[in-house]
Amino acid sequence: MTACIVGWHHLPFGKHEGRDVEELIVEAAAGALRDAGVAPEDIDEIWLGHFNGGFCEQEFPSSLVLGVDERLRFKPATRVENACATGSAAVFGGLKSIRGRTARLVLVVGVERMTHLPGDQIAAILRKAAYLKEEGDIEGGFVGVFARIARAYFQRYGDQSEALARIAAKNHRNGCDNPWAQMRKELSVAFCREPSDKNPMVVPPLKRTDCSLVSDGAAALVLADVETALALEKAVVFRAAVQVNDHLPMSRRDVVAFEGCAEAWRRALSQAQVALEDLDVVETHDCFTIAELIEYEAMGLTPRGEGARAILEGWTERDGKLPVNPSGGLKAKGHPIGATGVSMHVLVAMQVRGEAGAMQVKDAELGGLYNMGGACVASYVSILEALR
């Protein structure tokens, strides 16, 4: 690969009351430039990940990044969107420019503001990431989409409520150590497993603890070619970066197989010339606990239908054989749509440099991440390693 992450900045995820998208963008971008030690005038391109779709009245936000510094004026800036994988789409846009040698330094920002809207409006916006002709009337919107996937999985492989509860509990426990997480509170397996007034059923079999949080937030990073990166303070190299898109209608694929995720992981591991067991840490897209469970299988950690083993036997705990979501994942960290993919890249970069603080996985040198758009429609996998 020919690109590195050389700096980053991450805002807390949660409710940013009284702040608009522009303020979040500017703070994250300015922080990433400072961290990279890069002057604004040296940036060649800007990529902004922003799902929006109705969350924000400002439908044309790419040039808001120029508000960081007058020296960014006239830099090419592009906004991209690919559902919940929007942040990774922005990162990959920058990677392509560096590979194509049209840019040497690229600033990437992911942002979303969601919490100011009522729940029914949020659900209506997120529903747009489903195939509306066939899935637009599913009860509960996108929660209902993944509840349908969970029911299909349970029907094929048996009730996995215990495994889902343990995934939720693991990620909430990990989130306690993430200074940027929206929910830094440990929840017991028993609480996550049993429906209650505080943990109601949303759409069966998914309870509130099975669903990621509605969030505001932003994250940013700076990409550089290897030659430039070697002259900077830190560099995390992309061993692999793979995007796969599958059919949008769930009716055209096996919804419990996550075939796009599996194909993206297969190609990325091949590109990086490593095996899954060579990875030390993974951040994966747990928009719902059933997604993380199926992703264990899709990445090759377990055979099909046996994903529960990975959580029940402790494989994906922070001290397990492949720690998954030591940040708390989307489940505890929060899921501001456009920011999530950028956040994942920042978190894995921190891990492989040993800079993840209380989240740090011991001796992590090679890390992977999986960011998903829609119900496993857009799949992005990156494999990162510290270059210096």
C-alpha positions in Angstrom: 0.0 0.0 0.0 1.1 3.6 -0.6 -0.6 5.6 2.1 -0.3 6.3 5.8 -2.3 7.9 8.6 -0.1 10.6 10.1 -2.4 12.4 12.5 -5.9 12.4 13.9 -8.4 14.0 16.2 -11.5 12.5 17.8 -14.4 14.5 19.4 -16.5 12.9 22.1 -19.6 11.1 20.7 -23.0 11.9 22.3 -25.1 15.0 22.5 -23.5 18.2 21.3 -26.2 20.6 22.2 -25.9 24.1 20.9 -23.3 23.1 18.3 -23.9 22.7 14.6 -22.2 20.5 12.1 -19.8 23.3 11.0 -18.4 23.6 14.5 -17.8 19.9 14.8 -16.1 19.7 11.4 -13.8 22.7 12.2 -12.7 21.4 15.6 -12.0 17.9 14.4 -10.1 19.0 11.3 -8.0 21.6 13.1 -7.1 18.9 15.7 -6.0 16.4 13.1 -3.8 19.0 11.4 -2.1 19.9 14.7 -1.6 16.3 15.6 0.0 15.5 12.2 2.2 18.6 12.4 1.0 19.6 8.9 0.4 23.1 7.7 -3.0 23.8 6.1 -1.3 25.1 2.9 0.4 21.7 2.5 -3.0 19.8 2.3 -3.7 18.8 -1.3 -7.3 17.6 -1.0 -10.2 17.4 1.5 -12.7 14.6 1.8 -15.7 14.9 4.1 -18.0 12.0 5.1 -21.5 13.2 6.0 -24.6 11.0 5.6 -27.1 13.7 6.4 -30.2 12.6 4.4 -32.2 15.0 6.4 -30.3 15.3 9.7 -29.0 18.7 8.7 -30.4 21.5 6.6 -27.0 22.3 5.2 -26.9 19.8 2.3 -23.7 21.1 0.8 -21.1 21.0 3.6 -17.8 20.1 1.9 -16.3 23.6 2.0 -17.1 24.1 5.6 -13.8 22.4 6.3 -12.1 25.6 4.9 -13.3 27.3 8.0 -10.4 25.8 9.9 -7.9 28.1 8.3 -7.8 30.7 5.4 -4.9 28.8 3.9 -7.2 25.9 3.0 -9.1 28.2 0.6 -9.3 26.9 -3.0 -8.3 23.4 -1.9 -10.5 20.7 -3.6 -13.1 19.5 -1.1 -15.6 16.7 -1.7 -18.4 15.3 0.4 -19.2 11.6 0.1 -21.9 9.3 1.4 -22.3 5.6 1.6 -24.9 5.0 4.4 -23.3 4.0 7.7 -19.9 3.4 5.9 -19.8 7.1 4.9 -16.7 7.8 7.0 -14.7 5.0 5.4 -15.9 6.1 2.0 -14.2 9.5 2.8 -11.0 7.7 3.9 -10.9 5.6 0.8 -11.5 8.6 -1.4 -8.3 10.1 0.0 -6.4 6.8 -0.4 -7.3 6.7 -4.1 -5.9 10.2 -4.6 -2.7 9.3 -2.9 -2.4 6.1 -4.9 -3.1 8.0 -8.1 -0.4 10.5 -7.1 -2.8 13.5 -7.5 -2.3 14.2 -3.8 0.5 13.9 -1.3 -1.4 15.0 1.9 -5.2 14.6 2.3 -7.4 15.8 5.2 -10.4 13.5 5.9 -13.3 14.4 8.2 -16.3 12.4 9.2 -19.3 14.1 11.0 -22.9 13.8 11.9 -25.4 15.5 14.1 -28.5 13.5 14.9 -29.7 13.9 18.5 -31.6 17.2 17.9 -34.4 15.4 16.0 -37.2 13.3 17.4 -37.0 9.5 17.3 -39.5 8.9 14.6 -37.8 11.4 12.3 -34.4 9.8 12.9 -35.9 6.4 12.1 -37.4 7.7 8.9 -34.0 9.1 7.8 -32.1 5.9 8.6 -34.8 3.9 6.8 -33.5 5.4 3.6 -30.5 3.1 3.8 -32.8 0.2 3.2 -34.4 -0.9 -0.1 -37.6 1.1 0.2 -39.5 -0.8 -2.5 -39.4 -3.9 -0.4 -38.2 -2.9 3.0 -39.7 0.5 3.5 -42.6 -0.7 5.6 -40.7 -3.0 7.9 -41.8 -2.3 11.5 -39.2 -0.2 13.4 -37.3 1.1 10.4 -33.7 0.0 10.4 -34.0 -1.7 13.8 -36.7 -3.8 12.2 -34.4 -4.6 9.3 -31.8 -6.1 11.7 -34.5 -7.7 13.8 -35.6 -9.5 10.7 -32.0 -10.7 10.2 -31.8 -11.8 13.8 -35.0 -13.8 13.6 -33.8 -15.5 10.4 -30.5 -16.3 12.1 -32.3 -17.7 15.2 -34.5 -19.8 13.0 -31.5 -21.3 11.2 -29.1 -21.7 14.1 -31.1 -21.4 17.3 -31.8 -18.7 19.8 -28.7 -16.6 20.4 -30.0 -14.3 23.1 -27.3 -15.2 25.5 -24.6 -14.4 22.9 -26.1 -11.1 22.0 -26.3 -10.1 25.7 -22.7 -11.0 26.2 -21.7 -8.9 23.2 -23.6 -6.0 24.5 -22.1 -6.4 28.0 -18.5 -6.7 26.6 -18.8 -3.6 24.5 -20.3 -1.5 27.3 -17.5 -2.8 29.7 -14.9 -1.7 27.1 -16.6 1.6 26.5 -16.0 2.6 30.1 -12.3 3.0 29.1 -13.0 5.1 26.1 -12.9 8.8 26.9 -14.9 9.6 23.7 -17.7 7.0 24.3 -21.2 8.3 24.6 -22.1 5.7 27.2 -19.4 4.9 29.7 -21.4 2.6 32.0 -21.0 -1.2 32.6 -24.1 -3.3 32.0 -24.4 -6.8 33.3 -25.1 -9.8 31.0 -28.3 -10.4 32.9 -29.5 -6.9 32.4 -28.7 -7.1 28.6 -30.4 -10.5 28.3 -33.7 -9.9 30.0 -36.3 -7.4 28.7 -37.3 -4.8 31.4 -38.6 -1.3 31.9 -35.1 0.0 31.5 -34.2 -2.4 28.7 -37.4 -2.8 26.7 -37.9 -4.8 23.6 -37.6 -2.5 20.5 -38.4 -5.0 17.7 -38.2 -8.6 18.8 -35.7 -10.2 19.4 -33.7 -6.9 19.7 -33.8 -5.0 22.9 -32.5 -1.5 23.6 -29.2 -3.0 24.7 -28.9 -4.6 21.2 -29.0 -1.3 19.4 -26.3 1.3 18.9 -26.8 4.8 20.1 -28.1 7.9 18.2 -25.1 10.3 18.4 -23.5 13.5 17.4 -19.8 13.6 16.8 -16.8 14.0 14.5 -13.4 12.5 13.8 -10.7 13.5 11.4 -7.4 12.2 10.2 -4.6 13.2 7.8 -3.3 10.8 5.1 0.1 11.0 3.4 2.1 9.1 0.9 4.8 6.9 2.4 7.7 9.2 1.5 6.0 12.2 3.2 4.9 10.1 6.2 8.5 9.0 6.9 9.4 12.7 7.5 6.6 13.1 10.0 6.4 12.2 13.7 4.2 9.1 13.2 2.9 6.9 10.4 0.4 4.1 10.3 0.5 2.3 7.0 -2.5 0.7 5.2 -1.5 -3.0 4.6 -4.9 -3.4 2.9 -7.9 -1.3 2.0 -10.9 -3.1 0.4 -14.4 -2.0 -0.5 -17.1 -4.5 -1.6 -20.8 -3.6 -2.4 -23.6 -6.2 -2.5 -27.2 -6.0 -3.8 -29.3 -3.5 -1.9 -32.5 -5.6 -1.7 -32.2 -8.2 1.1 -34.4 -10.5 -1.1 -31.4 -10.9 -3.5 -29.0 -12.4 -0.9 -28.7 -14.6 2.1 -29.2 -11.9 4.8 -27.6 -14.0 7.6 -24.4 -14.8 5.7 -23.0 -11.2 5.4 -21.4 -12.3 2.1 -20.1 -8.8 1.3 -18.4 -8.6 4.7 -16.8 -12.1 4.1 -15.6 -11.1 0.7 -14.1 -7.8 1.9 -12.2 -9.6 4.7 -11.0 -12.3 2.3 -9.7 -9.8 -0.2 -8.1 -7.6 2.5 -6.3 -10.4 4.2 -5.0 -11.5 0.8 -3.9 -8.0 -0.1 -2.1 -7.6 3.3 -0.6 -11.1 2.9 -1.7 -12.1 6.4 -4.1 -14.5 8.0 -6.9 -13.5 10.5 -4.9 -15.0 13.3 -2.1 -12.5 12.6 -4.4 -9.7 13.7 -4.0 -8.4 17.2 -7.2 -6.3 17.4 -10.3 -5.6 15.4 -12.9 -2.8 15.4 -16.1 -4.0 13.8 -19.5 -2.5 12.9 -21.8 -3.5 15.8 -24.7 -1.3 14.8 -26.7 -4.1 16.4 -25.4 -7.0 18.4 -26.6 -9.5 15.8 -24.3 -7.7 13.3 -21.2 -8.3 15.5 -22.2 -11.9 16.0 -22.5 -12.6 12.2 -19.3 -10.6 11.5 -17.4 -13.1 13.7 -18.4 -15.7 11.1 -17.9 -13.5 8.1 -14.3 -12.6 9.1 -13.5 -16.2 9.5 -13.2 -16.3 13.3 -15.7 -19.2 13.5 -17.6 -21.4 11.0 -21.1 -20.3 9.9 -23.6 -20.6 12.7 -21.0 -20.9 15.4 -20.3 -17.2 16.0 -21.6 -17.5 19.6 -18.5 -19.5 20.5 -16.3 -16.5 20.0 -18.1 -14.5 22.7 -19.2 -17.3 25.0 -15.6 -18.6 25.1 -14.1 -15.2 25.6 -12.2 -15.1 22.3 -13.2 -11.5 21.5 -12.6 -10.0 25.0 -9.8 -7.6 25.4 -7.5 -10.4 26.7 -8.9 -13.0 24.2 -7.3 -14.4 21.1 -8.8 -11.6 18.9 -10.0 -8.6 20.9 -13.0 -7.1 19.1 -14.2 -3.5 19.8 -12.0 -2.6 22.7 -13.3 0.9 22.2 -16.8 -0.2 23.1 -17.8 -0.3 19.5 -20.8 1.6 18.1 -22.8 0.0 20.9 -21.2 2.1 23.7 -19.1 4.6 21.7 -22.1 5.8 19.7 -22.8 5.9 16.0 -22.8 9.4 14.4 -23.2 8.0 10.9 -20.7 10.0 8.9 -18.1 9.9 11.6 -18.1 6.2 12.4 -15.7 5.0 9.7 -13.2 7.7 10.4 -13.4 7.0 14.1 -12.7 3.3 13.5 -9.5 4.2 11.5 -8.4 6.5 14.3 -9.0 3.9 17.0 -7.1 1.1 15.2 -4.2 3.5 14.3 -4.0 4.3 18.0 -3.9 0.6 18.9 -1.1 -0.3 16.6 1.0 2.6 17.8 0.3 1.7 21.5 -1.4 5.0 22.1 -4.9 3.8 23.0 -4.6 4.5 26.7 -7.0 2.5 28.9 -8.4 0.9 25.7 -5.0 -0.5 24.7 -4.7 -4.2 23.7 -1.4 -5.5 24.9 1.3 -5.8 22.2 -1.1 -4.8 19.4 0.9 -4.4 16.2 -1.5 -5.3 13.4 -5.2 -4.2 13.5 -8.2 -4.5 11.3 -11.5 -2.8 11.0 -14.8 -3.5 9.3 -17.3 -0.6 8.5 -20.7 -1.5 7.0 -23.2 0.6 5.1 -26.8 -0.6 5.1 -27.6 -4.2 6.0 -24.2 -5.5 4.8 -24.5 -3.7 1.5 -21.4 -1.6 1.5 -18.4 -3.3 3.2 -15.1 -1.7 3.9 -12.1 -3.5 5.5 -8.8 -1.8 6.4 -5.7 -3.5 7.9 -3.3 -1.1 9.6 0.3 -1.4 10.9 2.6 1.2 12.5 5.3 2.2 10.0 7.1 4.3 12.6 
